[in-house]
Amino acid sequence: MTEKRFLQLPDVAETLDISMRQVYALVRRGDLRAIKVGGRGQWRVETSELEDYIQRCYAEADAAVQSGRVELD
């Protein structure tokens, strides 16, 4: 079975273990790219965009740790 190219926003929320409100905020701010499809304007996130977002979060976290701005318990 092939992996889906696009995810619904609830799937994104589940993957990131965050609320739908947080997913909407990420999309609204442009932190996570999404597209509107279909006549009812359903939002979808391409799996590659989600992976890019996750990688950017890792890079930001690494930079924060390296600069001493964050302490890990």
TORPA-4810 file (N, C-alpha, C, O; in nm, 3 decimals):
<nodes>
NODE_1_0.083_-0.118_0.000_0.000_0.000_0.000_0.088_0.125_0.000_0.186_0.131_0.074_M
NODE_2_0.053_0.224_-0.081_0.134_0.345_-0.089_0.090_0.446_0.016_-0.026_0.447_0.059_T
NODE_3_0.184_0.528_0.055_0.155_0.632_0.154_0.073_0.743_0.088_0.095_0.777_-0.028_E
NODE_4_-0.021_0.798_0.164_-0.101_0.908_0.114_-0.014_1.031_0.090_0.078_1.059_0.167_K
NODE_5_-0.043_1.104_-0.017_0.034_1.225_-0.047_-0.011_1.340_0.043_0.070_1.422_0.085_R
NODE_6_-0.142_1.347_0.071_-0.196_1.457_0.149_-0.261_1.407_0.277_-0.317_1.297_0.281_F
NODE_7_-0.253_1.489_0.381_-0.313_1.457_0.510_-0.420_1.560_0.542_-0.407_1.678_0.508_L
NODE_8_-0.525_1.516_0.608_-0.623_1.608_0.661_-0.566_1.671_0.787_-0.476_1.615_0.850_Q
NODE_9_-0.618_1.788_0.823_-0.564_1.857_0.940_-0.576_1.776_1.070_-0.485_1.784_1.153_L
NODE_10_-0.683_1.698_1.091_-0.684_1.614_1.211_-0.570_1.510_1.213_-0.519_1.475_1.319_P
NODE_11_-0.531_1.462_1.094_-0.418_1.369_1.086_-0.288_1.438_1.124_-0.202_1.378_1.189_D
NODE_12_-0.274_1.564_1.084_-0.155_1.642_1.120_-0.151_1.662_1.270_-0.046_1.646_1.333_V
NODE_13_-0.265_1.697_1.329_-0.273_1.717_1.473_-0.233_1.589_1.548_-0.159_1.594_1.646_A
NODE_14_-0.281_1.476_1.499_-0.247_1.348_1.563_-0.098_1.317_1.549_-0.034_1.274_1.645_E
NODE_15_-0.044_1.340_1.430_0.098_1.312_1.407_0.187_1.395_1.497_0.285_1.344_1.553_T
NODE_16_0.153_1.523_1.512_0.235_1.614_1.594_0.195_1.610_1.742_0.262_1.670_1.826_L
NODE_17_0.086_1.539_1.773_0.033_1.531_1.909_0.003_1.671_1.964_0.044_1.707_2.075_D
NODE_18_-0.069_1.749_1.883_-0.111_1.883_1.921_-0.261_1.897_1.892_-0.322_1.809_1.831_I
NODE_19_-0.319_2.007_1.936_-0.462_2.029_1.915_-0.489_2.081_1.774_-0.399_2.129_1.705_S
NODE_20_-0.614_2.071_1.734_-0.654_2.126_1.604_-0.633_2.277_1.604_-0.594_2.333_1.501_M
NODE_21_-0.658_2.342_1.715_-0.636_2.487_1.724_-0.490_2.521_1.692_-0.463_2.619_1.623_R
NODE_22_-0.398_2.441_1.742_-0.256_2.465_1.715_-0.223_2.440_1.568_-0.142_2.513_1.510_Q
NODE_23_-0.284_2.339_1.507_-0.262_2.313_1.365_-0.311_2.431_1.283_-0.242_2.478_1.193_V
NODE_24_-0.433_2.480_1.314_-0.485_2.595_1.242_-0.391_2.715_1.254_-0.369_2.787_1.157_Y
NODE_25_-0.336_2.736_1.374_-0.243_2.847_1.396_-0.117_2.831_1.312_-0.068_2.929_1.255_A
NODE_26_-0.064_2.710_1.304_0.056_2.686_1.223_0.030_2.718_1.076_0.113_2.779_1.009_L
NODE_27_-0.087_2.676_1.027_-0.122_2.702_0.887_-0.146_2.851_0.866_-0.097_2.909_0.769_V
NODE_28_-0.221_2.913_0.956_-0.254_3.055_0.945_-0.128_3.141_0.943_-0.119_3.237_0.866_R
NODE_29_-0.030_3.109_1.028_0.096_3.185_1.034_0.188_3.156_0.917_0.283_3.230_0.893_R
NODE_30_0.161_3.048_0.845_0.248_3.011_0.735_0.365_2.924_0.777_0.455_2.897_0.697_G
NODE_31_0.364_2.879_0.902_0.471_2.791_0.949_0.460_2.653_0.884_0.561_2.587_0.859_D
NODE_32_0.338_2.612_0.856_0.311_2.483_0.793_0.228_2.510_0.668_0.114_2.557_0.678_L
NODE_33_0.284_2.480_0.552_0.213_2.506_0.426_0.101_2.405_0.407_0.117_2.285_0.432_R
NODE_34_-0.014_2.457_0.362_-0.131_2.374_0.336_-0.201_2.429_0.212_-0.179_2.543_0.172_A
NODE_35_-0.286_2.346_0.154_-0.365_2.389_0.039_-0.512_2.363_0.066_-0.548_2.275_0.144_I
NODE_36_-0.594_2.441_0.000_-0.739_2.427_0.009_-0.785_2.358_-0.118_-0.756_2.405_-0.227_K
NODE_37_-0.857_2.248_-0.105_-0.901_2.172_-0.222_-1.051_2.145_-0.215_-1.112_2.147_-0.108_V
NODE_38_-1.107_2.121_-0.330_-1.247_2.082_-0.337_-1.342_2.199_-0.324_-1.304_2.310_-0.287_G
NODE_39_-1.468_2.171_-0.355_-1.571_2.273_-0.352_-1.600_2.329_-0.214_-1.639_2.444_-0.201_G
NODE_40_-1.580_2.249_-0.111_-1.606_2.293_0.026_-1.480_2.349_0.092_-1.483_2.384_0.209_R
NODE_41_-1.371_2.357_0.017_-1.249_2.416_0.071_-1.186_2.339_0.184_-1.153_2.396_0.288_G
NODE_42_-1.169_2.210_0.165_-1.105_2.126_0.265_-0.954_2.150_0.263_-0.893_2.150_0.156_Q
NODE_43_-0.895_2.170_0.378_-0.751_2.194_0.388_-0.676_2.062_0.393_-0.718_1.967_0.459_W
NODE_44_-0.563_2.059_0.322_-0.477_1.940_0.320_-0.331_1.984_0.333_-0.292_2.091_0.285_R
NODE_45_-0.253_1.900_0.397_-0.109_1.922_0.410_-0.037_1.807_0.341_-0.062_1.691_0.371_V
NODE_46_0.051_1.841_0.250_0.129_1.738_0.181_0.226_1.676_0.281_0.286_1.747_0.362_E
NODE_47_0.242_1.545_0.276_0.328_1.477_0.373_0.470_1.532_0.369_0.536_1.540_0.473_T
NODE_48_0.518_1.569_0.252_0.654_1.624_0.243_0.662_1.760_0.313_0.767_1.793_0.370_S
NODE_49_0.554_1.838_0.311_0.552_1.967_0.382_0.556_1.945_0.532_0.622_2.019_0.605_E
NODE_50_0.485_1.843_0.579_0.487_1.811_0.721_0.626_1.767_0.764_0.675_1.809_0.869_L
NODE_51_0.690_1.684_0.682_0.826_1.640_0.714_0.924_1.758_0.714_1.012_1.766_0.800_E
NODE_52_0.908_1.850_0.618_0.993_1.970_0.615_0.974_2.053_0.742_1.070_2.101_0.800_D
NODE_53_0.849_2.068_0.783_0.819_2.144_0.905_0.888_2.078_1.026_0.950_2.146_1.107_Y
NODE_54_0.876_1.946_1.036_0.938_1.874_1.148_1.089_1.893_1.146_1.150_1.915_1.251_I
NODE_55_1.151_1.885_1.030_1.295_1.903_1.019_1.336_2.045_1.059_1.440_2.064_1.123_Q
NODE_56_1.256_2.145_1.021_1.284_2.284_1.062_1.275_2.298_1.214_1.356_2.368_1.275_R
NODE_57_1.179_2.231_1.275_1.166_2.234_1.421_1.288_2.173_1.488_1.339_2.225_1.587_C
NODE_58_1.336_2.061_1.433_1.458_2.000_1.487_1.576_2.095_1.473_1.655_2.109_1.567_Y
NODE_59_1.590_2.159_1.359_1.702_2.252_1.337_1.694_2.369_1.435_1.796_2.409_1.491_A
NODE_60_1.575_2.423_1.456_1.559_2.533_1.551_1.591_2.489_1.693_1.654_2.562_1.769_E
NODE_61_1.547_2.369_1.730_1.575_2.316_1.863_1.725_2.293_1.882_1.781_2.325_1.986_A
NODE_62_1.790_2.237_1.780_1.935_2.215_1.786_2.009_2.346_1.803_2.101_2.356_1.884_D
NODE_63_1.968_2.449_1.728_2.033_2.579_1.737_2.014_2.640_1.876_2.105_2.701_1.931_A
NODE_64_1.894_2.624_1.931_1.867_2.678_2.065_1.952_2.608_2.170_2.006_2.674_2.259_A
NODE_65_1.965_2.477_2.160_2.046_2.402_2.255_2.193_2.439_2.241_2.262_2.460_2.341_V
NODE_66_2.240_2.447_2.118_2.382_2.480_2.093_2.416_2.620_2.143_2.527_2.643_2.191_Q
NODE_67_2.323_2.713_2.134_2.351_2.850_2.176_2.332_2.870_2.327_2.364_2.976_2.381_S
NODE_68_2.282_2.767_2.394_2.261_2.775_2.538_2.131_2.842_2.576_2.109_2.869_2.695_G
NODE_69_2.044_2.870_2.480_1.917_2.934_2.510_1.818_2.838_2.575_1.718_2.882_2.632_R
NODE_70_1.844_2.710_2.567_1.754_2.609_2.621_1.833_2.510_2.704_1.941_2.465_2.665_V
NODE_71_1.778_2.478_2.820_1.839_2.374_2.903_1.751_2.251_2.896_1.629_2.260_2.911_E
NODE_72_1.812_2.137_2.875_1.739_2.012_2.874_1.747_1.951_3.013_1.854_1.943_3.073_L
NODE_73_1.633_1.908_3.064_1.630_1.845_3.197_1.676_1.703_3.191_1.680_1.636_3.294_D
</nodes>
